[in-house]
Amino acid sequence: MTKKAAKIVYQTEKYGLRGEFGEILLHIAIRQVYETLPAVSKIYYKSAVNETVKGFDAVHVVRKDGDLELWIGETKFYENITRAVYDVSKEVVDHLETDYLRSEFILIKNKIDPTWSEAEALNKLLHENTSLDSVFKQACIPILLTYDSDVVGVSESDNEEYREKIKVEMRDAYANLRGKINHEYENRFNQYFPLVVHVIFVPLKEKKQLIAALDARLKALQL
């Protein structure tokens, strides 16, 4: 699957400006950290070279206390954390509109492998007769944001001072993100945000350095 993703990324010269790298990082992060199972990875379903697939950047599941938990992820592969927070907050709320969710659930169901062990449970959860309140009780949103970090950019060693500064930087970004999502959602729906959000920050010295490293690694997979 990773080899197929690599080939898709490099079918366009604009790969460094698009979101596929972020989607791959999100996929890896939630698989490794939270032991999720991928239900649909949209990068594998592009039908045209320059096609940008709208919707959630990851659709995974986790078995929790005997129930199936739906993980619908968002990512921003950005240099600027303020812009990343602003854009992802608006996108998260946009994607929780009823009409959008119902349309997205249909698309997801059409991509589920019927032989997959969790296919029946996920199809049931996403069925049109299942209320969104019920879905929200069994869903969460993992968010992965990359950004060029002021701390990483000037630090030469991994010491206590560095770790404390990076914690402060990420706490500030998290507080901004949490406040922005809550504000956007309450303004739109006149109620509190109903879902658990798992936030993954990837502070970088320079985004372009990560692109170069991913570029070398993914191109090697095509050989």
N, C-alpha and C positions, 0 to 999 in steps of 0.2 A: 504493500500500500504506500509506503514511503517513497519507493522508486517511482510509482505512478504520480504521486504528488510533485516530486521533483521535476518530472517531465512536463507537467501542466504549468508549473511556475515559470519555466524557461521557454514556453511557447510564445512569449511576448518580451520585447526589449524593455518593457516598463515594469518588470518584476520587482525592482527595488522600490518602486513608488506605491505598490499595491499592498493589499492586506494578507496575501497568502502566507508570508512569513509569520505574521501574528497568529493566524489560524493554526499553523503547525506548532508554534510555541504553546498556545493554549491547549491544544490536543495533548501534547507531551506532558505539560504541567499537571493537568487534572488527572491524567492516566497515572502518573507517577506518584503524585502527592495524595490524591483522594481515591485512587484505585477504581476509577470509573470504567464503564464499558461503553465504547462508542456505538451509538445507534445509527447515526448518519453523520458522515464527514463531508461537508458540501464541496470541499476542494476536489473530491474525486468524481463529482457529478457535473462538472462544467462541460457543456456541449460545444463551445466555440472557443477559439484561441483567446480572444479579448473579452470574454464574457465575465462579468462580475456578478456572482450569485448573491442575491439579496437574502436577508433573513439572519437567523442566528448563526454565529460563527462556529458553534459546536453544539451537537445534540448527543448527549451521553446519558447513561443511567447508572444508578447505584442501588444495590439492595440494602435497605436500612430497616431493621426491626421487622423483617419479613415482608415489607412493602417495597414497591419500586419507586425510587425517587428520580425525577426527571431533572437533568442538568442542561439548561439552555444558555450557552455561553456567548459572551461578547468580548471583542478584543480591539485595541487600537495600537497599531505599530507606529508610534509617533516619536518625535524628538522632544516636543514641548508638553509637559505634564498638564499645564493649565488647559490647553486646547484638547488634550486627550480626555480629561475629566469632563469638560463641557460637552464634547461630542458624544461620548459614550453615555452620559446621563440622559441626554435627549433621545438617543437611539433606544436605550433600554425602555424608556417610557413609551416611545412610539410603538415599540414591539409588543407592548402589553395592551394595546387597543384590542377590543373584542374581535372586530372584523379581521384585523391583521392576524391575531393568534389563530382564529379558526381556519383561515386560509393557509397559514403556515403548518398547522397540524395536519391538514389534508396532504400537503406536499411531503411532510415527514413520513406519514403513513404509507405513501406511495413508494418511498425509498427503503422501507424496512424489509429486510430479508425474511420471508415467511418461515424459513427453517431455523432462524435464530432463536435461542432458548428464551429470550425475553420478548419475543415478537407479540405474543398474545396479550401479555400484561400491558405492554406499551400501547398497543392498538386500543385496548380497553380504556386506558387512561386518556387517550387523545380522541376518543369517540365523541361525536357531536352531542350525544345525550349526557355526557359527563360535564357537570357544571364547571365553570372556570374557578369557582371557589374551591372545589374539590381538587382541581389540578394544582392550584396555588399551594394547597396544603402538602402536596407531594412534589414540589418543584423548588429549585433554587437557581440562581444566576451566578456562574463564575465569570469574573471580569479580569482580563489580563491587560495591563497597560505598560508599554515600554516608554522610556523617556531618557533624554540626556540629563544626567544628574550633576548638579553643581558639586556635590560631595565626591562622587566617584571621579569626576573630571580633574580634581586637584589632589586626590589622595594617592600616595605612593606605597602605603603599607596598610595591612589589615590589623589595626590595633584597636584598643578600647575606645580611643577618641573617634576613630573612623566609624566604628559600629554605632556609637551613640549618635553621631551626626546623621548617619543614614537612617537610623530609627526615627529621629525627629523629622527628617525630610519626608519619610513615608507616612508617618502619623499625620502630618499636615496635609499631605495629598489625600489620605484616606478621609480625614474630616471634611475636606472640601468635596470629595466625591459623595460621601454619605449625605451631606447637606444638600448638594445639588440634586441628587436623585429624589430625595424626600420632597424637596421644594417643587421640582418638576411634576412629580406624581400627584401631590396634594393639590396643586393648581389645576391639573388636568381632570382629576377624578374626585376631588373633594373628600379624600380619605387617606389614611396612612398607607405607606408602601407595604404590600402584603407578603413579600418574598424575602427569603434569606439570600444575602449576597456574599460570595466568597471572592475576595479581592487579592489578586496576585500582581505585585509591582515588579518590574524588571528595570532597575536603574542602570543606566549605561554610561560609559565614558563618552562614547560617540556611537550613535545608531549606525553610522556608515561603516564602522569597524565590525559590528555584528553582521551587517549585510554581507560584508566581504568574507567573513568566516563561514556564514551559512551558504554563501555562494560557492565557496570551495568544496564544502562538505556535500551539498546537494548535487552539484555537477558531477562529483565522483560517483554518485549513485546511479547516474545515467549510463555509465560505462558497462 
